[in-house]
Amino acid sequence: MTWRVQLLAFDGMEALDFAGPYEVFTTATRMQARAVPGDPPLFDVTTVAQRLAPVRARAGLRVLPDHDIAAAPPADLLLVPGGVVDGALACRETLRWIARQSLSARITASVCTGAFLLAAAGVVTHGPVTTHWEDVADLRARWPALQVRQGPRWVDRGGVVTSAGISAGIDMCLHLVERLGSRELAERTARQMDFAWEDRGHSLAP
């Protein structure tokens, strides 16, 4: 099976929240192709934004999305980055799209303050989640039914996976490579990226 991975892009997103997962899933696909030539790719990664115009990440990096939200196809794995999320939180169209895509996605994941967008969209309404350490208190205050955990690099609930801040999103995505592919593939992906994988998460997935 090829997992259709969609990464949401929005103005103010943290560049590594977005680019880190992109690198993990595309590198894992290359590593799998080397090991098993001829097999279908494990991941097909695309990017989505409200419009097709360039998105300006935090600190100014520009990203050109593959799809706008009106025409984006369904996803198997939807990933929502964090960063400065005020604009995205105020955009009803973006929140409705996250909610709609998550209904058909097998997994919806967030990095850092992307957890705020999942909560605002109604994707997570209760139970354990995590986010950047600096935003734990705010997330708890806004959505008291959430059990916001500080310490784990990621929290995997099966259909919803959240990560702590920035580089923890890479750890989470390597965990997802292990979950959807294999431990060996995740380790080869981390090695190829020269990344010291901190596999310190909390999994509630079956």
MIPAVO-840188 format. One record per atom (N, C-alpha, C): residue in one letter; z negated, x, y negated. Coordinates in Angstrom, 3 decimals. Example, Ala and Ser with C-alpha at 12.3 -4.5 7.8 and 13.67 -1.06 7.14 Angstrom:
REM MIPAVO-840188
R  r         Z         X         Y
R  A    -7.800    13.190     5.690
R  A    -7.800    12.300     4.500
R  A    -7.800    13.200     3.300
R  S    -7.080    12.850     2.250
R  S    -7.140    13.670     1.060
R  S    -7.870    12.900    -0.030
This chain:
REM MIPAVO-840188
R  r         Z         X         Y
R  M     0.000     0.833     1.201
R  M     0.000     0.000     0.000
R  M     0.000     0.867    -1.251
R  T     0.766     0.473    -2.238
R  T     0.737     1.113    -3.550
R  T    -0.110     0.271    -4.482
R  W    -1.160     0.870    -5.023
R  W    -2.028     0.180    -5.965
R  W    -1.414     0.239    -7.352
R  R    -1.200    -0.924    -7.943
R  R    -0.686    -1.000    -9.316
R  R    -1.870    -0.863   -10.276
R  V    -1.935     0.284   -10.945
R  V    -3.035     0.586   -11.861
R  V    -2.553     0.366   -13.287
R  Q    -3.301    -0.420   -14.045
R  Q    -2.992    -0.632   -15.459
R  Q    -4.128    -0.112   -16.307
R  L    -3.796     0.689   -17.311
R  L    -4.773     1.191   -18.267
R  L    -4.539     0.513   -19.607
R  L    -5.543    -0.190   -20.090
R  L    -5.446    -0.814   -21.403
R  L    -5.590     0.250   -22.482
R  A    -4.763     0.143   -23.517
R  A    -4.853     1.036   -24.671
R  A    -5.090     0.189   -25.923
R  F    -5.941     0.680   -26.808
R  F    -6.190    -0.037   -28.067
R  F    -6.596     0.966   -29.132
R  D    -6.369     0.604   -30.386
R  D    -6.736     1.486   -31.491
R  D    -8.230     1.764   -31.456
R  G    -8.585     3.037   -31.576
R  G    -9.981     3.439   -31.574
R  G   -10.520     3.820   -30.211
R  M    -9.704     3.688   -29.161
R  M   -10.185     4.074   -27.829
R  M   -10.463     5.573   -27.776
R  E   -11.401     5.952   -26.938
R  E   -11.688     7.373   -26.719
R  E   -10.562     7.965   -25.878
R  A    -9.957     9.045   -26.347
R  A    -8.771     9.581   -25.672
R  A    -9.049     9.936   -24.215
R  L   -10.189    10.564   -23.924
R  L   -10.468    10.988   -22.551
R  L   -10.831     9.796   -21.656
R  D   -11.372     8.736   -22.236
R  D   -11.617     7.519   -21.450
R  D   -10.319     7.001   -20.849
R  F    -9.240     7.198   -21.587
R  F    -7.916     6.721   -21.191
R  F    -7.162     7.786   -20.395
R  A    -7.106     8.998   -20.937
R  A    -6.304    10.054   -20.325
R  A    -6.936    10.604   -19.056
R  G    -8.278    10.621   -18.974
R  G    -8.945    11.118   -17.774
R  G    -8.570    10.309   -16.541
R  P    -8.758     8.979   -16.564
R  P    -8.326     8.160   -15.430
R  P    -6.827     8.273   -15.152
R  Y    -6.018     8.341   -16.200
R  Y    -4.568     8.498   -15.997
R  Y    -4.289     9.763   -15.195
R  E    -4.964    10.840   -15.558
R  E    -4.762    12.115   -14.865
R  E    -5.229    12.033   -13.417
R  V    -6.371    11.384   -13.183
R  V    -6.890    11.282   -11.819
R  V    -5.903    10.544   -10.916
R  F    -5.472     9.372   -11.324
R  F    -4.635     8.554   -10.444
R  F    -3.231     9.151   -10.253
R  T    -2.680     9.761   -11.292
R  T    -1.358    10.374   -11.129
R  T    -1.452    11.667   -10.319
R  T    -2.524    12.427   -10.504
R  T    -2.705    13.647    -9.711
R  T    -2.944    13.296    -8.247
R  A    -3.746    12.281    -7.986
R  A    -3.986    11.852    -6.604
R  A    -2.684    11.443    -5.925
R  T    -1.810    10.795    -6.659
R  T    -0.521    10.398    -6.099
R  T     0.316    11.614    -5.743
R  R     0.294    12.652    -6.595
R  R     1.018    13.886    -6.287
R  R     0.427    14.587    -5.073
R  M    -0.892    14.618    -4.997
R  M    -1.544    15.283    -3.869
R  M    -1.223    14.566    -2.558
R  Q    -1.204    13.245    -2.599
R  Q    -0.866    12.489    -1.398
R  Q     0.582    12.740    -0.987
R  A     1.478    12.811    -1.969
R  A     2.893    13.037    -1.671
R  A     3.106    14.402    -1.029
R  R     2.318    15.389    -1.430
R  R     2.427    16.715    -0.813
R  R     1.954    16.678     0.639
R  A     0.884    15.923     0.869
R  A     0.292    15.897     2.205
R  A     1.087    15.026     3.175
R  V     1.640    13.926     2.672
R  V     2.350    12.968     3.529
R  V     3.685    12.618     2.872
R  P     4.661    13.531     2.929
R  P     5.956    13.258     2.297
R  P     6.595    12.008     2.893
R  G     7.181    11.212     2.025
R  G     7.882    10.022     2.490
R  G     7.054     8.758     2.463
R  D     5.737     8.889     2.410
R  D     4.896     7.705     2.295
R  D     5.027     7.102     0.897
R  P     4.822     5.792     0.766
R  P     4.835     5.201    -0.578
R  P     3.698     5.770    -1.408
R  P     3.870     5.860    -2.717
R  P     2.805     6.411    -3.563
R  P     1.544     5.555    -3.481
R  L     0.392     6.218    -3.545
R  L    -0.864     5.475    -3.477
R  L    -1.094     4.675    -4.752
R  F    -0.721     5.248    -5.900
R  F    -0.937     4.585    -7.180
R  F     0.348     4.570    -8.007
R  D     0.584     3.462    -8.672
R  D     1.642     3.334    -9.677
R  D     0.947     3.019   -10.988
R  V     0.936     3.971   -11.911
R  V     0.105     3.873   -13.110
R  V     0.954     3.521   -14.322
R  T     0.553     2.454   -15.032
R  T     1.220     2.056   -16.269
R  T     0.179     1.796   -17.348
R  T     0.655     1.740   -18.589
R  T    -0.239     1.524   -19.731
R  T     0.163     0.246   -20.458
R  V    -0.832    -0.438   -20.997
R  V    -0.623    -1.741   -21.641
R  V    -1.382    -1.772   -22.961
R  A    -0.769    -2.355   -23.980
R  A    -1.445    -2.545   -25.264
R  A    -1.057    -3.905   -25.830
R  Q    -1.701    -4.293   -26.894
R  Q    -1.408    -5.592   -27.479
R  Q     0.050    -5.691   -27.901
R  R     0.556    -4.598   -28.444
R  R     1.970    -4.541   -28.838
R  R     2.575    -3.245   -28.314
R  L     3.891    -3.124   -28.378
R  L     4.570    -1.922   -27.909
R  L     4.542    -0.786   -28.930
R  A     4.013    -1.048   -30.106
R  A     3.899     0.000   -31.125
R  A     2.896     1.055   -30.665
R  P     3.019     2.282   -31.163
R  P     2.059     3.317   -30.773
R  P     0.615     2.917   -31.060
R  V    -0.263     3.260   -30.155
R  V    -1.696     3.033   -30.299
R  V    -2.327     4.334   -30.792
R  R    -3.232     4.212   -31.752
R  R    -3.899     5.403   -32.279
R  R    -5.306     5.482   -31.697
R  A    -5.509     6.470   -30.835
R  A    -6.827     6.672   -30.243
R  A    -7.787     7.242   -31.282
R  R    -9.054     7.250   -30.919
R  R   -10.058     7.853   -31.787
R  R    -9.669     9.309   -32.058
R  A    -9.810     9.749   -33.273
R  A    -9.442    11.099   -33.716
R  A    -7.946    11.261   -33.917
R  G    -7.159    10.189   -33.699
R  G    -5.774    10.201   -34.146
R  G    -4.687    10.366   -33.113
R  L    -5.019    10.684   -31.862
R  L    -3.981    10.842   -30.842
R  L    -3.216     9.539   -30.684
R  R    -1.878     9.627   -30.645
R  R    -1.050     8.431   -30.496
R  R    -0.560     8.288   -29.068
R  V    -0.556     7.054   -28.580
R  V    -0.125     6.737   -27.218
R  V     0.908     5.627   -27.303
R  L     2.012     5.781   -26.574
R  L     3.058     4.763   -26.550
R  L     2.926     3.980   -25.243
R  P     2.549     2.710   -25.303
R  P     2.319     1.946   -24.070
R  P     3.617     1.581   -23.352
R  D     3.495     1.328   -22.047
R  D     4.643     0.896   -21.247
R  D     4.932    -0.593   -21.409
R  H     3.874    -1.392   -21.573
R  H     4.019    -2.850   -21.661
R  H     3.155    -3.379   -22.793
R  D     3.553    -4.538   -23.351
R  D     2.618    -5.266   -24.202
R  D     1.924    -6.321   -23.351
R  I     0.835    -6.877   -23.856
R  I     0.039    -7.765   -23.024
R  I     0.764    -9.067   -22.699
R  A     1.754    -9.426   -23.513
R  A     2.497   -10.659   -23.238
R  A     3.388   -10.515   -22.008
R  A     3.843    -9.301   -21.739
R  A     4.814    -9.090   -20.655
R  A     4.272    -8.224   -19.529
R  A     3.007    -7.865   -19.582
R  A     2.455    -6.979   -18.557
R  A     2.418    -7.677   -17.204
R  P     2.877    -7.011   -16.148
R  P     2.815    -7.613   -14.812
R  P     1.382    -7.614   -14.290
R  P     1.125    -8.301   -13.196
R  P    -0.225    -8.280   -12.614
R  P    -0.609    -6.861   -12.194
R  A    -1.916    -6.622   -12.142
R  A    -2.438    -5.313   -11.725
R  A    -3.331    -5.482   -10.508
R  D    -3.344    -4.458    -9.676
R  D    -4.330    -4.408    -8.589
R  D    -5.632    -3.798    -9.076
R  L    -5.506    -2.804    -9.979
R  L    -6.668    -2.129   -10.542
R  L    -6.481    -2.082   -12.052
R  L    -7.329    -2.798   -12.766
R  L    -7.286    -2.831   -14.229
R  L    -8.382    -1.927   -14.754
R  L    -8.032    -0.999   -15.644
R  L    -9.009    -0.081   -16.204
R  L    -9.064    -0.227   -17.715
R  V   -10.276    -0.443   -18.229
R  V   -10.502    -0.662   -19.657
R  V   -11.310     0.508   -20.203
R  P   -10.743     1.311   -21.095
R  P   -11.490     2.435   -21.660
R  P   -12.466     1.958   -22.728
R  G   -13.281     2.897   -23.207
R  G   -14.185     2.612   -24.305
R  G   -13.782     3.382   -25.542
R  G   -14.753     3.655   -26.369
R  G   -14.506     4.296   -27.652
R  G   -15.084     3.423   -28.745
R  V   -14.366     3.311   -29.851
R  V   -14.755     2.387   -30.918
R  V   -14.125     1.041   -30.568
R  V   -14.929     0.121   -30.049
R  V   -14.386    -1.114   -29.469
R  V   -14.495    -2.311   -30.408
R  D   -14.926    -2.111   -31.642
R  D   -15.128    -3.240   -32.555
R  D   -13.867    -4.073   -32.731
R  G   -12.739    -3.402   -32.957
R  G   -11.488    -4.129   -33.154
R  G   -11.077    -4.908   -31.920
R  A   -11.190    -4.279   -30.760
R  A   -10.830    -4.953   -29.515
R  A   -11.767    -6.113   -29.232
R  L   -13.063    -5.959   -29.539
R  L   -14.025    -7.040   -29.336
R  L   -13.710    -8.243   -30.223
R  A   -13.163    -7.975   -31.398
R  A   -12.842    -9.054   -32.331
R  A   -11.496    -9.707   -32.047
R  C   -10.734    -9.145   -31.106
R  C    -9.388    -9.646   -30.819
R  C    -9.445   -10.612   -29.639
R  R    -9.372   -11.893   -29.907
R  R    -9.459   -12.894   -28.841
R  R    -8.308   -12.749   -27.847
R  E    -7.137   -12.372   -28.360
R  E    -5.977   -12.220   -27.482
R  E    -6.228   -11.131   -26.437
R  T    -6.800   -10.016   -26.880
R  T    -7.098    -8.923   -25.952
R  T    -8.151    -9.344   -24.927
R  L    -9.208   -10.010   -25.380
R  L   -10.255   -10.449   -24.459
R  L    -9.724   -11.464   -23.453
R  R    -8.876   -12.387   -23.917
R  R    -8.288   -13.364   -22.985
R  R    -7.420   -12.659   -21.955
R  W    -6.696   -11.628   -22.392
R  W    -5.826   -10.899   -21.465
R  W    -6.659   -10.159   -20.417
R  I    -7.739    -9.511   -20.840
R  I    -8.619    -8.829   -19.878
R  I    -9.140    -9.833   -18.853
R  A    -9.593   -10.985   -19.333
R  A   -10.121   -12.008   -18.418
R  A    -9.050   -12.479   -17.444
R  R    -7.849   -12.704   -17.960
R  R    -6.758   -13.201   -17.111
R  R    -6.333   -12.155   -16.087
R  Q    -6.168   -10.920   -16.517
R  Q    -5.741    -9.871   -15.587
R  Q    -6.796    -9.611   -14.517
R  S    -8.055    -9.705   -14.899
R  S    -9.117    -9.417   -13.933
R  S    -9.178   -10.474   -12.827
R  L    -8.692   -11.678   -13.104
R  L    -8.709   -12.731   -12.078
R  L    -7.832   -12.377   -10.889
R  S    -6.706   -11.710   -11.161
R  S    -5.786   -11.361   -10.077
R  S    -5.968    -9.929    -9.591
R  A    -6.636    -9.086   -10.389
R  A    -6.854    -7.688    -9.981
R  A    -7.893    -7.620    -8.865
R  R    -7.683    -6.703    -7.939
R  R    -8.686    -6.491    -6.893
R  R    -9.907    -5.765    -7.429
R  I    -9.677    -4.881    -8.400
R  I   -10.767    -4.131    -9.014
R  I   -10.534    -4.113   -10.521
R  T   -11.580    -4.388   -11.282
R  T   -11.561    -4.198   -12.728
R  T   -12.616    -3.149   -13.052
R  A   -12.210    -2.107   -13.759
R  A   -13.105    -0.984   -14.040
R  A   -13.153    -0.716   -15.536
R  S   -14.273    -0.157   -15.982
R  S   -14.391     0.235   -17.383
R  S   -14.979     1.624   -17.472
R  V   -14.650     2.293   -18.557
R  V   -15.224     3.600   -18.878
R  V   -16.028     3.444   -20.159
R  C   -17.248     3.977   -20.171
R  C   -18.027     4.075   -21.400
R  C   -18.247     2.681   -22.010
R  T   -17.951     2.506   -23.283
R  T   -18.170     1.227   -23.956
R  T   -17.124     0.181   -23.597
R  G   -16.215     0.501   -22.709
R  G   -15.334    -0.526   -22.151
R  G   -16.134    -1.621   -21.475
R  A   -17.376    -1.324   -21.065
R  A   -18.239    -2.347   -20.471
R  A   -18.499    -3.488   -21.447
R  F   -18.538    -3.192   -22.754
R  F   -18.705    -4.245   -23.753
R  F   -17.531    -5.219   -23.709
R  L   -16.331    -4.703   -23.498
R  L   -15.149    -5.558   -23.433
R  L   -15.167    -6.409   -22.173
R  L   -15.620    -5.833   -21.051
R  L   -15.717    -6.631   -19.826
R  L   -16.738    -7.753   -20.006
R  A   -17.847    -7.456   -20.663
R  A   -18.865    -8.479   -20.895
R  A   -18.350    -9.555   -21.848
R  A   -17.709    -9.145   -22.934
R  A   -17.203   -10.111   -23.915
R  A   -16.109   -10.985   -23.330
R  A   -15.354   -10.449   -22.380
R  A   -14.285   -11.214   -21.738
R  A   -14.799   -12.093   -20.608
R  G   -16.073   -11.970   -20.273
R  G   -16.642   -12.765   -19.193
R  G   -16.387   -12.212   -17.818
R  V   -15.905   -10.979   -17.733
R  V   -15.655   -10.363   -16.427
R  V   -16.977   -10.012   -15.749
R  V   -17.942    -9.550   -16.532
R  V   -19.303    -9.324   -16.017
R  V   -20.262   -10.164   -16.846
R  T   -21.067   -10.965   -16.181
R  T   -22.011   -11.836   -16.870
R  T   -23.458   -11.542   -16.481
R  H   -23.640   -10.831   -15.373
R  H   -24.984   -10.513   -14.893
R  H   -24.872    -9.341   -13.924
R  G   -26.014    -8.836   -13.502
R  G   -26.025    -7.782   -12.497
R  G   -25.869    -6.394   -13.072
R  P   -25.824    -5.372   -12.196
R  P   -25.852    -3.979   -12.627
R  P   -24.523    -3.492   -13.207
R  V   -24.627    -2.756   -14.295
R  V   -23.489    -2.085   -14.946
R  V   -24.028    -0.804   -15.570
R  T   -23.122     0.016   -16.073
R  T   -23.548     1.157   -16.873
R  T   -22.564     1.377   -18.008
R  T   -22.959     2.233   -18.938
R  T   -22.135     2.567   -20.097
R  T   -22.621     3.907   -20.642
R  H   -22.082     4.333   -21.756
R  H   -22.516     5.583   -22.393
R  H   -24.004     5.490   -22.725
R  W   -24.724     6.582   -22.501
R  W   -26.178     6.574   -22.721
R  W   -26.563     6.111   -24.119
R  E   -25.712     6.421   -25.100
R  E   -26.021     6.089   -26.490
R  E   -25.920     4.588   -26.764
R  D   -25.246     3.866   -25.866
R  D   -24.972     2.443   -26.096
R  D   -25.714     1.523   -25.129
R  V   -26.592     2.110   -24.308
R  V   -27.322     1.320   -23.314
R  V   -28.140     0.222   -23.981
R  A   -28.916     0.567   -25.012
R  A   -29.790    -0.414   -25.665
R  A   -28.980    -1.547   -26.291
R  D   -27.856    -1.212   -26.899
R  D   -27.020    -2.227   -27.541
R  D   -26.438    -3.186   -26.514
R  L   -25.967    -2.645   -25.387
R  L   -25.403    -3.502   -24.343
R  L   -26.483    -4.423   -23.770
R  R   -27.684    -3.894   -23.577
R  R   -28.793    -4.720   -23.088
R  R   -29.135    -5.826   -24.080
R  A   -29.117    -5.493   -25.361
R  A   -29.487    -6.478   -26.381
R  A   -28.450    -7.587   -26.488
R  R   -27.186    -7.226   -26.384
R  R   -26.128    -8.236   -26.547
R  R   -25.980    -9.134   -25.332
R  W   -26.159    -8.553   -24.136
R  W   -25.995    -9.329   -22.904
R  W   -27.228    -9.099   -22.011
R  P   -28.318    -9.809   -22.302
R  P   -29.582    -9.558   -21.599
R  P   -29.520    -9.801   -20.091
R  A   -28.555   -10.593   -19.627
R  A   -28.462   -10.863   -18.183
R  A   -27.909    -9.666   -17.411
R  L   -27.325    -8.720   -18.116
R  L   -26.817    -7.521   -17.450
R  L   -27.963    -6.560   -17.159
R  Q   -27.920    -5.944   -16.002
R  Q   -28.879    -4.900   -15.647
R  Q   -28.225    -3.552   -15.971
R  V   -28.413    -3.091   -17.187
R  V   -27.722    -1.890   -17.658
R  V   -28.488    -0.662   -17.185
R  R   -27.854     0.120   -16.350
R  R   -28.514     1.267   -15.726
R  R   -28.109     2.562   -16.417
R  Q   -29.083     3.351   -16.756
R  Q   -28.845     4.655   -17.365
R  Q   -29.176     5.727   -16.351
R  G   -28.245     6.597   -16.089
R  G   -28.448     7.658   -15.108
R  G   -27.284     7.794   -14.159
R  P   -26.875     6.724   -13.458
R  P   -25.721     6.860   -12.567
R  P   -24.448     7.145   -13.359
R  R   -23.582     7.951   -12.780
R  R   -22.295     8.222   -13.426
R  R   -21.383     7.003   -13.345
R  W   -21.579     6.185   -12.330
R  W   -20.815     4.945   -12.198
R  W   -21.610     3.957   -11.357
R  V   -21.277     2.677   -11.521
R  V   -21.856     1.608   -10.713
R  V   -20.702     0.811   -10.118
R  D   -20.635     0.776    -8.793
R  D   -19.545     0.113    -8.079
R  D   -20.082    -1.162    -7.434
R  R   -19.607    -2.308    -7.921
R  R   -20.020    -3.602    -7.388
R  R   -18.946    -4.221    -6.494
R  G   -17.942    -3.451    -6.142
R  G   -16.847    -3.964    -5.330
R  G   -15.672    -4.340    -6.198
R  G   -15.714    -5.539    -6.763
R  G   -14.613    -5.989    -7.616
R  G   -14.710    -5.493    -9.036
R  V   -15.889    -5.040    -9.449
R  V   -16.099    -4.521   -10.803
R  V   -16.796    -3.168   -10.698
R  V   -16.249    -2.184   -11.396
R  V   -16.825    -0.831   -11.403
R  V   -16.934    -0.394   -12.861
R  T   -18.106     0.099   -13.251
R  T   -18.303     0.576   -14.615
R  T   -18.777     2.021   -14.569
R  S   -18.458     2.774   -15.615
R  S   -18.899     4.171   -15.651
R  S   -19.656     4.454   -16.932
R  A   -20.402     5.538   -16.908
R  A   -21.071     6.037   -18.103
R  A   -20.009     6.665   -19.024
R  G   -20.439     7.494   -19.954
R  G   -19.552     7.911   -21.025
R  G   -18.509     8.963   -20.681
R  I   -17.350     8.767   -21.211
R  I   -16.241     9.716   -21.332
R  I   -15.927    10.431   -20.020
R  S   -16.480    11.624   -19.781
R  S   -16.124    12.372   -18.571
R  S   -16.586    11.674   -17.304
R  A   -17.591    10.792   -17.406
R  A   -18.029    10.038   -16.236
R  A   -16.918     9.130   -15.725
R  G   -15.989     8.776   -16.600
R  G   -14.847     7.979   -16.159
R  G   -13.993     8.727   -15.146
R  I   -13.911    10.039   -15.266
R  I   -13.178    10.840   -14.289
R  I   -13.912    10.817   -12.956
R  D   -15.247    10.961   -13.009
R  D   -16.039    10.865   -11.773
R  D   -15.824     9.518   -11.094
R  M   -15.857     8.440   -11.878
R  M   -15.658     7.105   -11.321
R  M   -14.287     6.976   -10.667
R  C   -13.272     7.481   -11.332
R  C   -11.921     7.342   -10.785
R  C   -11.727     8.185    -9.523
R  L   -12.364     9.338    -9.457
R  L   -12.340    10.111    -8.209
R  L   -13.046     9.335    -7.094
R  H   -14.128     8.658    -7.430
R  H   -14.785     7.772    -6.455
R  H   -13.821     6.688    -5.985
R  L   -13.042     6.127    -6.903
R  L   -12.083     5.093    -6.519
R  L   -10.961     5.664    -5.658
R  V   -10.552     6.903    -5.933
R  V    -9.562     7.551    -5.063
R  V   -10.126     7.686    -3.654
R  E   -11.394     8.068    -3.550
R  E   -12.021     8.140    -2.230
R  E   -12.063     6.765    -1.577
R  R   -12.450     5.770    -2.340
R  R   -12.589     4.418    -1.792
R  R   -11.245     3.842    -1.343
R  L   -10.198     4.073    -2.126
R  L    -8.891     3.475    -1.840
R  L    -7.986     4.391    -1.025
R  G    -8.301     5.683    -1.007
R  G    -7.534     6.647    -0.227
R  G    -8.418     7.301     0.813
R  S    -8.992     8.434     0.458
R  S    -9.885     9.136     1.379
R  S   -10.724    10.135     0.604
R  R   -11.817    10.560     1.221
R  R   -12.658    11.598     0.622
R  R   -11.858    12.882     0.443
R  E   -11.057    13.220     1.440
R  E   -10.259    14.444     1.368
R  E    -9.316    14.405     0.179
R  L    -8.670    13.263    -0.037
R  L    -7.739    13.151    -1.161
R  L    -8.483    13.277    -2.482
R  A    -9.651    12.651    -2.586
R  A   -10.426    12.754    -3.819
R  A   -10.829    14.203    -4.090
R  E   -11.245    14.917    -3.058
R  E   -11.650    16.312    -3.239
R  E   -10.459    17.188    -3.613
R  R    -9.298    16.931    -3.000
R  R    -8.106    17.722    -3.355
R  R    -7.662    17.417    -4.780
R  T    -7.828    16.167    -5.199
R  T    -7.480    15.787    -6.571
R  T    -8.389    16.496    -7.567
R  A    -9.691    16.483    -7.312
R  A   -10.632    17.169    -8.198
R  A   -10.339    18.667    -8.255
R  R   -10.031    19.253    -7.104
R  R    -9.721    20.680    -7.063
R  R    -8.452    20.990    -7.860
R  Q    -7.435    20.148    -7.704
R  Q    -6.187    20.353    -8.440
R  Q    -6.423    20.274    -9.944
R  M    -7.329    19.392   -10.343
R  M    -7.653    19.236   -11.761
R  M    -8.642    20.294   -12.255
R  D    -9.145    21.142   -11.334
R  D   -10.185    22.111   -11.688
R  D   -11.376    21.403   -12.323
R  F   -11.763    20.298   -11.709
R  F   -12.829    19.464   -12.254
R  F   -14.021    19.480   -11.315
R  A   -15.212    19.733   -11.859
R  A   -16.435    19.736   -11.068
R  A   -16.906    18.291   -10.911
R  W   -16.485    17.669    -9.828
R  W   -16.758    16.252    -9.587
R  W   -18.255    16.026    -9.376
R  E   -18.844    15.191   -10.220
R  E   -20.243    14.792   -10.069
R  E   -20.270    13.425    -9.400
R  D   -20.419    13.427    -8.108
R  D   -20.362    12.187    -7.326
R  D   -21.756    11.562    -7.290
R  R   -22.232    11.159    -8.459
R  R   -23.576    10.603    -8.589
R  R   -23.499     9.178    -9.123
R  G   -23.097     8.279    -8.248
R  G   -22.984     6.897    -8.657
R  G   -23.876     5.994    -7.828
R  H   -23.764     4.720    -8.112
R  H   -24.520     3.695    -7.388
R  H   -23.522     2.691    -6.858
R  S   -23.371     2.626    -5.559
R  S   -22.380     1.749    -4.953
R  S   -23.036     0.554    -4.288
R  L   -22.606    -0.635    -4.704
R  L   -23.000    -1.886    -4.067
R  L   -21.832    -2.488    -3.312
R  A   -20.707    -1.750    -3.274
R  A   -19.506    -2.246    -2.616
R  A   -19.713    -2.236    -1.106
R  P   -19.113    -3.213    -0.385
R  P   -19.254    -3.232     1.074
R  P   -18.569    -2.045     1.711
